Amino acid sequence: MKTVLITGCSSGFGLETARHFLAQGWQVVATMRTPREDVLPPSERLRVLQLDVTDAQSIRNAVEAAGPIDVLVNNAGFGAPAPLELTSMETVRALFETNTFGTIAVTQAVLPQMRARKSGVVVNVTSSVTYKPLPLVGIYRAAKAAVNALTESMASEVEPFSVRVHIVLPGSSGETSFRDTARTRLRGIDDEAYGDFMQQTVARMLASTGPGTRAKDVAEAVWHAATDPSAPMHIPAGADAVQWAAEAR
Ligand SMILES: NC(=O)c1ccc[n+]([C@@H]2O[C@H](COP(=O)([O-])OP(=O)(O)OC[C@H]3O[C@@H](n4cnc5c(N)ncnc54)[C@H](OP(=O)(O)O)[C@@H]3O)[C@@H](O)[C@H]2O)c1
């Protein structure tokens, strides 16, 4: 029976992905900053472990407790919309710590066992915002684009060990806690210089009625990456992400 370890399973895409792999009969190591058993259906194949991707000791403990991992899904992440000038360096660092450095650190912790077994898949969840030069999400885009870049580069490094890497790029979703978290971190809406631009941009974003992304789309994209050796490296997830990927070509 295969085992998947997923980061950021307390809500949203990570939680839905854990549910999907459980339903498919896999062993699931669902990791969370604050572990909660009650968000997932009870199963002998489920283990909930504490893992904060910004904490080296927490990563070590979780990877050791997990045992052999066939598929790693780096999903934990958050956004903090604001113009670059108004984003504190503390927030810049926090965005990179979780979205970029966290992904690198967890991957480094899991790769040795995959390399030794000559088998494994790493799926990094980034974002369709990396397809377009959208305002107010520059630092978040940069943090996710860095993950796109490092994943592309490591593909040929780990290929000789029969380890595959994939990038799942979700579109915009209202089904997760992402927007609520981003709203609490939004800065500049009343700013003298940027306020008008921000209000117009945010209003335009809220008014856009294009196709959105469902948590299910992301779970299925991760499943595709995990189980199909012929899956492409970049997998847009959700109708809006598929559209943006096509426009970016
Ligand atoms: N929703 C969207 O529109 C969208 C679009 C494109 C990409 N994404 C990406 O998709 C991924 C999942 O987001 P989501 O939409 O499912 O949002 P979500 O519901 O807010 O889920 C984010 C998860 O990441 C966890 N997390 C945050 N910081 C962490 C840390 N330091 N260590 C471990 N876990 C941490 C959160 O845990 P806590 O509960 O402890 O905070 C939560 O479980 C993220 O990487 C996000 O950037 C989202």
The ligand as an SDF file (V2000), in Angstrom:
LIG
                    3D

 48 52  0  0  0  0  0  0  0  0999 V2000
   -7.1790   29.1480   -2.8070 N   0  0  0  0  0  0  0  0  0  0  0  0
   -6.5900   29.7100   -3.8170 C   0  0  0  0  0  0  0  0  0  0  0  0
   -7.1810   30.5840   -4.4860 O   0  0  0  0  0  0  0  0  0  0  0  0
   -5.1920   29.2600   -4.2360 C   0  0  0  0  0  0  0  0  0  0  0  0
   -4.8420   29.4800   -5.5710 C   0  0  0  0  0  0  0  0  0  0  0  0
   -3.5840   29.0600   -6.0040 C   0  0  0  0  0  0  0  0  0  0  0  0
   -2.7280   28.4310   -5.1130 C   0  0  0  0  0  0  0  0  0  0  0  0
   -3.0980   28.2330   -3.8200 N   0  0  0  0  0  0  0  0  0  0  0  0
   -2.1230   27.5400   -2.9650 C   0  0  0  0  0  0  0  0  0  0  0  0
   -2.6960   26.2980   -2.5600 O   0  0  0  0  0  0  0  0  0  0  0  0
   -2.1300   25.8910   -1.3090 C   0  0  0  0  0  0  0  0  0  0  0  0
   -3.2480   25.5280   -0.3640 C   0  0  0  0  0  0  0  0  0  0  0  0
   -4.0200   26.6910   -0.1120 O   0  0  0  0  0  0  0  0  0  0  0  0
   -5.5880   26.6500    0.1560 P   0  0  0  0  0  0  0  0  0  0  0  0
   -6.2530   27.4470   -0.8950 O   0  0  0  0  0  0  0  0  0  0  0  0
   -6.0430   25.2810    0.4260 O   0  0  0  0  0  0  0  0  0  0  0  0
   -5.6660   27.5600    1.4810 O   0  0  0  0  0  0  0  0  0  0  0  0
   -5.9320   27.1910    3.0010 P   0  0  0  0  0  0  0  0  0  0  0  0
   -7.2790   26.5450    3.1400 O   0  0  0  0  0  0  0  0  0  0  0  0
   -5.6690   28.4500    3.7480 O   0  0  0  0  0  0  0  0  0  0  0  0
   -4.8230   26.0920    3.3390 O   0  0  0  0  0  0  0  0  0  0  0  0
   -3.4750   26.4280    3.5530 C   0  0  0  0  0  0  0  0  0  0  0  0
   -2.8600   25.3900    4.4560 C   0  0  0  0  0  0  0  0  0  0  0  0
   -1.4760   25.7010    4.6300 O   0  0  0  0  0  0  0  0  0  0  0  0
   -1.1960   25.6030    6.0180 C   0  0  0  0  0  0  0  0  0  0  0  0
   -0.0200   26.3400    6.4260 N   0  0  0  0  0  0  0  0  0  0  0  0
    0.2100   27.6810    6.3920 C   0  0  0  0  0  0  0  0  0  0  0  0
    1.4290   27.9490    6.8810 N   0  0  0  0  0  0  0  0  0  0  0  0
    1.9790   26.7540    7.2520 C   0  0  0  0  0  0  0  0  0  0  0  0
    3.2080   26.3560    7.8410 C   0  0  0  0  0  0  0  0  0  0  0  0
    4.1620   27.2470    8.1860 N   0  0  0  0  0  0  0  0  0  0  0  0
    3.4260   25.0260    8.0540 N   0  0  0  0  0  0  0  0  0  0  0  0
    2.4950   24.1060    7.7290 C   0  0  0  0  0  0  0  0  0  0  0  0
    1.3000   24.4300    7.2130 N   0  0  0  0  0  0  0  0  0  0  0  0
    1.0530   25.7370    6.9770 C   0  0  0  0  0  0  0  0  0  0  0  0
   -2.4630   26.0880    6.7030 C   0  0  0  0  0  0  0  0  0  0  0  0
   -2.4400   25.6760    8.0520 O   0  0  0  0  0  0  0  0  0  0  0  0
   -3.0750   26.5250    9.2590 P   0  0  0  0  0  0  0  0  0  0  0  0
   -4.5030   26.0830    9.3490 O   0  0  0  0  0  0  0  0  0  0  0  0
   -2.2570   26.1270   10.4350 O   0  0  0  0  0  0  0  0  0  0  0  0
   -2.9160   27.9800    8.9210 O   0  0  0  0  0  0  0  0  0  0  0  0
   -3.4920   25.3620    5.8590 C   0  0  0  0  0  0  0  0  0  0  0  0
   -3.6260   24.0210    6.2670 O   0  0  0  0  0  0  0  0  0  0  0  0
   -1.2500   27.0540   -0.8470 C   0  0  0  0  0  0  0  0  0  0  0  0
    0.1020   26.7580   -1.1420 O   0  0  0  0  0  0  0  0  0  0  0  0
   -1.7420   28.2290   -1.6730 C   0  0  0  0  0  0  0  0  0  0  0  0
   -0.7360   29.1800   -1.8530 O   0  0  0  0  0  0  0  0  0  0  0  0
   -4.3140   28.6290   -3.3650 C   0  0  0  0  0  0  0  0  0  0  0  0
  1  2  1  0
  2  3  2  0
  2  4  1  0
  4  5  1  0
  4 48  2  0
  5  6  2  0
  6  7  1  0
  7  8  2  0
  8  9  1  0
  8 48  1  0
  9 10  1  0
  9 46  1  0
 10 11  1  0
 11 12  1  0
 11 44  1  0
 12 13  1  0
 13 14  1  0
 14 15  2  0
 14 16  1  0
 14 17  1  0
 17 18  1  0
 18 19  2  0
 18 20  1  0
 18 21  1  0
 21 22  1  0
 22 23  1  0
 23 24  1  0
 23 42  1  0
 24 25  1  0
 25 26  1  0
 25 36  1  0
 26 27  1  0
 26 35  1  0
 27 28  2  0
 28 29  1  0
 29 30  1  0
 29 35  2  0
 30 31  1  0
 30 32  2  0
 32 33  1  0
 33 34  2  0
 34 35  1  0
 36 37  1  0
 36 42  1  0
 37 38  1  0
 38 39  2  0
 38 40  1  0
 38 41  1  0
 42 43  1  0
 44 45  1  0
 44 46  1  0
 46 47  1  0
M  CHG  2   8   1  16  -1
M  END
$$$$
